[in-house]
Amino acid sequence: MNIALLGVSHWHAVMHADAVRHAGATIGAVWDWDPNCAARFAAAQDTIAVRSLDAALVPRPDLVVVMGHPAHVPSLAETVISAGLPMLLEKPAASDTATLEHIAEQARQAHLFVAVPLANRLSPALADLPAPVAHAHFRIVNGPPQRYRDDGVGWVLDPAIGGGGALRNLGIHGIDCALSLGQGPLRIISASVARRMHASELVEDHALVVLGDAADALFTIEAGYTAPNMGVGGDFEWRTATSGRYCIDRGAQVTTLQDDGEGQLAPLLPTHRYRAFMADTLARLGSGRPPLVTLDNYVAAMRLIDAIYEKAGS
């Protein structure tokens, strides 16, 4: 398959390029609003940068990866939708939920395949669950806010652009997983959103949320920018508790506790989950199945995060 990468100034662009190649596909075109950025990225990836969207879209790639600054992504996504091309839409795709809902409605009317790479849905802790979840915990605590400035995407730290802080940016992975596992709508039991270590920032650097579903299952989501730096890694853990099995996914190791003792599942490194998500997306696209994580799933997670921010008073 031939894949176009648009908006390669996004900090996940390198991960998507890696994922395309590991899926056995080809990067057909690279584009960004900043042509110099596109040229540098294309040179590093040994591929071609194009200077216009037409040059990227007219050859009709099999899939278009759309990413970039949320002030510009909505119009870019609408261009891809108008062209009738399947899309993988990176977050944040919009600064607010209403704009994202508009994109989702346009995609729905066009009957388009749109996947959203919330790749932790592929955690081994969520696979082949033997029964409904009794409780689950999803934690991502990464390095300090400054790393986004170092990556040239300091706008992530402006709540008017990024839509929030650690909860919106990192916690959305756990929110999406909770929504995928919950029975019926989720209710907010408690929510703490705060600047605990980086008080000078405009966005929260830590959030802890407890959600419940219609069957009284509990889901806790923790997200933070409170690890010292990304050089030593962050703190990642996905846990699910079901009747007869307790699973702990720490990224490099996945442990199960069952009636017959402790076991191990094959891990899927967090850095490799974009590879797995891309392979899954291309397989689903090729067979006519819907995406693993849809644009409607993304909208649902955004709505719930809006409600959490409101309850937390931030």
C-alpha positions in Angstrom: 0.0 0.0 0.0 1.0 3.6 -0.7 0.8 5.9 2.3 0.9 9.7 2.3 2.2 11.5 5.5 0.8 15.0 5.9 1.7 17.4 8.7 5.1 15.8 9.4 6.0 18.6 11.9 4.0 16.5 14.4 6.2 14.8 17.0 4.7 11.4 16.1 5.6 11.7 12.4 8.8 9.6 12.8 6.7 6.9 14.5 4.2 6.8 11.7 7.0 6.5 9.1 8.5 3.6 11.0 5.1 2.0 11.3 4.4 2.3 7.6 7.6 0.5 6.7 7.2 -2.2 9.3 3.7 -2.9 7.9 5.3 -3.5 4.5 3.8 -0.4 2.9 5.5 2.5 1.1 5.7 6.2 2.0 4.5 7.8 -1.2 4.6 11.4 -0.3 5.5 13.7 2.6 4.0 17.2 3.1 3.9 19.9 5.7 2.7 23.5 5.9 6.4 24.3 6.4 8.2 23.0 3.2 11.6 23.1 4.9 10.3 20.8 7.6 8.9 18.5 5.0 12.2 18.5 3.1 14.2 17.6 6.2 11.8 14.9 7.2 11.8 13.4 3.7 15.5 13.4 3.5 15.8 11.6 6.9 13.3 9.0 5.7 14.8 8.6 2.2 11.5 9.6 0.5 10.0 12.5 -1.4 8.6 15.8 -0.1 6.0 17.5 -2.2 5.1 21.2 -2.1 1.4 21.0 -2.6 -1.5 18.9 -1.3 -2.6 18.1 -4.8 0.8 16.5 -5.4 0.2 14.3 -2.4 -3.4 13.5 -2.9 -4.0 13.4 -6.7 -2.1 10.1 -7.0 -4.8 8.7 -4.6 -2.7 7.0 -1.9 -4.3 4.0 -0.2 -4.2 5.8 3.2 -3.5 9.4 4.3 -2.0 10.0 7.7 -3.1 13.5 8.8 -1.3 15.2 11.7 0.0 18.6 12.8 -1.1 21.8 14.6 -4.7 21.5 15.6 -5.4 25.0 14.2 -4.7 23.6 10.8 -5.6 19.9 10.9 -9.4 20.4 10.7 -9.2 22.0 7.2 -6.6 19.5 6.1 -8.8 16.6 7.3 -11.8 18.2 5.4 -9.6 18.3 2.2 -8.8 14.6 2.6 -12.5 13.8 3.2 -13.5 15.8 0.1 -11.0 13.8 -1.9 -12.7 10.6 -0.6 -9.5 9.1 0.7 -9.2 6.8 3.8 -7.5 8.5 6.7 -5.5 7.9 9.8 -6.2 11.0 12.0 -3.6 11.8 14.6 -4.5 13.6 17.8 -4.9 16.4 18.7 -7.0 16.9 15.6 -8.8 19.9 17.0 -8.6 22.3 19.9 -12.1 21.6 21.0 -14.7 18.8 20.8 -17.2 20.7 18.7 -14.7 21.1 15.8 -13.9 17.4 16.1 -17.6 16.5 16.0 -17.9 18.6 12.8 -15.0 16.6 11.2 -16.7 13.3 12.3 -20.0 14.3 10.8 -18.4 15.1 7.4 -16.5 11.7 7.5 -19.8 9.9 8.4 -21.6 11.6 5.5 -18.8 10.6 3.1 -18.8 7.0 4.5 -15.1 7.2 4.9 -12.7 4.9 6.7 -11.1 7.0 9.5 -8.8 5.4 12.1 -7.4 7.2 15.2 -4.1 5.9 16.5 -5.0 5.4 20.2 -2.6 2.5 20.0 -2.8 1.3 23.6 -6.1 -0.4 22.7 -3.7 -3.1 21.5 -2.3 -3.7 25.0 -2.1 -7.4 25.8 -4.0 -6.6 29.0 -7.1 -5.9 26.9 -6.8 -8.9 24.6 -9.0 -12.0 25.0 -10.5 -11.0 28.4 -12.2 -14.0 29.9 -15.1 -12.0 31.4 -16.3 -8.4 31.9 -13.8 -6.2 33.8 -14.2 -5.7 37.5 -11.7 -2.9 37.6 -8.9 -1.5 35.5 -6.1 1.0 35.8 -4.4 3.0 33.0 -1.3 5.0 33.9 1.0 7.1 31.6 3.4 9.4 33.4 6.0 10.9 31.0 8.6 13.6 31.2 8.2 17.3 31.9 6.4 19.8 29.7 9.7 21.3 28.4 10.2 18.3 26.2 7.4 19.6 23.9 9.2 22.9 23.5 12.4 21.0 22.8 10.5 19.1 20.0 9.3 22.3 18.5 5.6 21.7 19.4 5.3 24.1 22.4 1.7 24.8 21.4 0.8 21.5 23.2 1.3 23.5 26.4 -1.2 26.2 25.4 -4.7 25.0 26.6 -6.4 27.2 24.0 -4.6 25.1 21.3 -4.0 21.7 22.8 -7.3 21.6 24.7 -5.7 20.7 28.0 -2.7 19.2 29.6 -1.6 15.7 30.6 -5.1 14.3 30.7 -6.0 15.5 27.2 -2.7 14.5 25.7 -1.7 11.3 27.5 -4.7 10.3 29.6 -6.9 10.1 26.5 -5.3 6.7 25.9 -6.7 5.4 29.2 -10.0 7.1 28.7 -10.4 5.4 25.3 -9.6 2.0 26.8 -12.0 2.5 29.7 -14.8 3.4 27.2 -14.0 0.3 25.1 -14.3 -1.9 28.2 -17.2 -0.3 30.1 -20.7 -1.5 30.0 -23.0 1.4 29.2 -22.1 5.0 29.7 -19.3 5.9 32.2 -19.9 8.2 35.1 -17.3 10.3 36.8 -16.8 9.3 40.4 -13.9 11.6 41.2 -11.5 13.8 39.3 -8.3 15.6 40.4 -6.5 17.8 37.8 -3.6 19.9 39.1 -0.2 21.5 38.5 1.8 19.6 41.1 5.4 20.2 39.9 5.2 22.7 37.1 3.2 25.5 38.5 4.3 28.0 35.9 2.7 26.1 33.1 -0.8 26.8 31.9 -1.8 23.2 31.6 -2.1 20.5 34.3 0.9 18.2 34.8 -1.0 15.5 36.7 -4.5 14.1 36.6 -6.2 11.2 38.5 -9.7 10.1 37.5 -12.0 7.4 38.7 -14.9 6.3 36.4 -17.6 3.7 36.9 -19.9 1.9 34.4 -23.4 0.5 34.5 -22.2 -2.8 36.0 -20.2 -0.9 38.8 -16.8 -1.7 37.3 -14.2 0.9 38.2 -11.7 2.5 36.0 -8.8 4.7 37.2 -6.9 6.8 34.8 -3.6 8.6 35.8 -1.7 10.9 33.5 1.3 13.1 34.2 4.2 15.2 33.0 5.9 14.5 36.3 8.6 12.0 35.4 12.1 13.6 35.5 12.9 13.3 31.8 12.3 11.1 28.8 15.9 9.9 28.8 15.2 7.5 31.7 11.7 6.7 30.4 8.3 7.2 31.9 5.9 5.2 34.1 3.5 3.1 32.1 1.1 0.4 33.4 -2.2 -1.0 32.1 -4.0 -3.3 34.5 -7.2 -5.3 34.1 -9.0 -7.5 36.7 -11.5 -10.1 35.5 -12.9 -13.2 37.1 -10.0 -15.7 37.1 -7.3 -13.4 35.7 -5.4 -10.3 36.8 -3.2 -8.8 34.0 -0.4 -6.3 34.4 1.1 -4.7 31.3 4.2 -2.7 32.1 5.2 -2.4 28.4 8.3 -4.6 28.3 6.7 -7.3 30.6 3.1 -8.5 30.8 2.2 -10.7 33.8 -0.9 -12.6 34.5 -2.1 -13.8 37.9 -4.5 -16.7 37.6 -5.9 -19.6 39.6 -3.2 -21.8 38.4 -0.4 -19.4 39.2 1.6 -16.6 37.6 2.2 -16.5 33.9 3.6 -14.2 31.2 2.1 -12.9 28.0 4.1 -11.8 25.0 4.7 -8.1 25.5 4.1 -5.3 22.9 6.5 -2.5 23.7 4.7 0.9 23.9 7.1 2.2 21.2 6.0 -0.6 18.9 2.3 -0.2 19.3 2.1 2.3 16.5 3.6 -0.4 14.3 0.9 -2.8 15.4 -1.8 -0.2 15.0 -0.7 0.6 11.4 -0.6 -3.1 10.5 -4.0 -3.6 12.0 -5.4 -0.5 10.2 -4.1 -1.6 6.8 -5.5 -5.1 7.3 -8.9 -3.7 8.2 -8.9 -1.3 5.3 -7.9 -4.0 2.9 -10.7 -6.3 4.1 -13.4 -3.7 4.4 -13.7 -3.8 8.2 -14.1 -0.7 10.3 -11.1 0.7 12.2 -10.1 -0.6 15.6 -10.5 3.0 17.0 -12.9 5.1 15.1 -13.4 8.9 14.9 -16.6 8.4 16.9 -14.5 6.7 19.6 -12.2 9.7 19.6 -15.2 12.1 19.9 -16.5 10.1 22.8 -13.2 10.3 24.7 -13.0 14.0 24.1 -16.5 14.6 25.4 -15.7 12.6 28.6 -12.5 14.6 29.1 -14.5 17.8 28.7 -16.8 16.5 31.5 -13.9 15.5 33.7 -12.3 19.0 33.4 -15.6 20.6 34.3 -16.1 18.3 37.4 -12.5 19.0 38.5 -13.1 22.8 38.1 -10.2 23.3 35.6 
